[in-house]
Amino acid sequence: MPALSDVAWIYVILTGLYVFESLAWVSSGAVAIRSYFGRFRCPTRTHRLLGNDAGYLPTFGVAPVDATLIVEACPISVAPEGIYGYVATSLVGVDAGVDSGPASWLYCPWDRIGEVKVVDRELRLEGKMLCRLSTTETARSLAGTLADIAGQPEQDREAAISRFVTSQFDTQSIQSRVDAWRAATRRLRFVSLMLFFWIFPVGIARYQGWLPGFSDVETIAVYLVIVLSLWWLCVGLLFFGHRRLYPGDRLQRWKLFLTSLVSPAAAMRSSDHLARRLIGISHPVALAAVVCGDEEVCRWAGRLARDMSFPKPPQGVPAESQYVTDELAQRIVREYRQQSYQALAMFSQERGFDLEPFLVPPTREDPHTVSYCPRCHQEFSVAGSRCGQCGDLATVEYH
């Protein structure tokens, strides 16, 4: 096997750094919507590189103009009677937040919201975790929202909760954030694309001698000047783009600036880094409605409607238990789920989606089957069966 030259090793290392900068760790309960050559795809077609209970690494677009938008729905149930640290519905198939069972689920009355502390990415009450989010910023945002609701007069709290649930399906605020990102990165995406082509296709062709008149040693200074100019222009545009999108986050801005200043791979993925923390807390289907095709979003909304109507219990908890044994917690979880379903129905109506076809019983495909799972529509040939894929939910007999 021939030894690699110094220039070849530079390209190997730079390629590795580029791939590393393209990776985005998605915490459990959050959803990544990625673009491929500038076009976003619905997360229902998510493919994973690897993952565990804490999160996963999704596939990514290889072009410098590609980006990953990470969004997460509220990880707690909110009702007029208080807050409960559990949500019964999943986001995309099995992408529900990971918990450690009923012993870890906490109840917090509204008069104790002031005792909830933000510790890194977690909201904690008396030192115990109420919920975990993907970033400290989203944890602080949720804590602030809960404090605002708690500050409302008791007679107005239900309306405030309804507005909070509805706001998670608000596409207008998401559209304004996405538009702001596109405006702030318009020049950055173009320059980063030029940097990518100048370093990789042009640089490799020059090194291999495929560019007559530009592969000579005398032209290396011109090549490097253009590399440095594009590179540092990316860094400058990244700095000002971050200040425009996240004016209060100076620490993260300087961190990205210094990283891009020493790594051209980070500079080439600048628009991606500016996109990842763009949305924060919102329902992923609302983000998908802004950046993805309506047909895919309609199917996903229908699947979510089934999730909310027939929620999947967490692992190890029998379906008959209603996920929690405490009656107060059951009411909070059930009421929040009903509020979320109403908000989803309103969202679907505004977008022109019809959820009814996804809620009717499926057409029997095998004449020997006698029942079906109301959540995933899997068929069963034995009466009284339970769907193991959906947490041992009881099946429904065909009529």
HELIX and SHEET records of a PDB file:
HELIX    1   1 ASP A    6  SER A   22  1                                  17    
HELIX    2   2 PRO A   43  ARG A   45  5                                   3    
HELIX    3   3 PRO A  102  SER A  104  5                                   3    
HELIX    4   4 TRP A  110  GLU A  115  5                                   6    
HELIX    5   5 THR A  136  ALA A  150  1                                  15    
HELIX    6   6 GLU A  154  SER A  167  1                                  14    
HELIX    7   7 THR A  171  ALA A  184  1                                  14    
HELIX    8   8 ARG A  186  PHE A  197  1                                  12    
HELIX    9   9 TRP A  198  VAL A  202  3                                   5    
HELIX   10  10 GLY A  203  GLN A  208  1                                   6    
HELIX   11  11 VAL A  217  THR A  219  5                                   3    
HELIX   12  12 ILE A  220  LEU A  245  1                                  26    
HELIX   13  13 ARG A  250  VAL A  262  1                                  13    
HELIX   14  14 PRO A  264  MET A  268  1                                   5    
HELIX   15  15 SER A  270  ALA A  275  1                                   6    
HELIX   16  16 PRO A  284  VAL A  291  1                                   8    
HELIX   17  17 ASP A  294  SER A  309  1                                  16    
HELIX   18  18 ALA A  319  SER A  321  5                                   3    
HELIX   19  19 GLU A  327  ARG A  351  1                                  25    
HELIX   20  20 GLU A  356  LEU A  359  1                                   4    
HELIX   21  21 GLY A  388  CYS A  390  5                                   3    
SHEET    1   A 3 VAL A  26  SER A  27  0                                        
SHEET    2   A 3 GLY A  55  PRO A  58 -1                                        
SHEET    3   A 3 ARG A  48  ASN A  52 -1                                        
SHEET    1   B 4 ARG A  39  PHE A  40  0                                        
SHEET    2   B 4 ALA A  30  TYR A  36 -1                                        
SHEET    3   B 4 THR A  68  GLU A  72 -1                                        
SHEET    4   B 4 GLY A 280  ILE A 281  1                                        
SHEET    1   C 3 SER A  77  ALA A  79  0                                        
SHEET    2   C 3 GLY A  82  TYR A  84 -1                                        
SHEET    3   C 3 TYR A 107  CYS A 108 -1                                        
SHEET    1   D 3 LYS A 117  VAL A 119  0                                        
SHEET    2   D 3 GLU A 122  LEU A 125 -1                                        
SHEET    3   D 3 LYS A 128  ARG A 132 -1                                        
SHEET    1   E 3 GLU A 379  PHE A 380  0                                        
SHEET    2   E 3 SER A 371  TYR A 372 -1                                        
SHEET    3   E 3 VAL A 396  GLU A 397 -1                                        
SHEET    1   F 2 ARG A 386  CYS A 387  0                                        
SHEET    2   F 2 LEU A 393  ALA A 394 -1                                        
END                                                                             
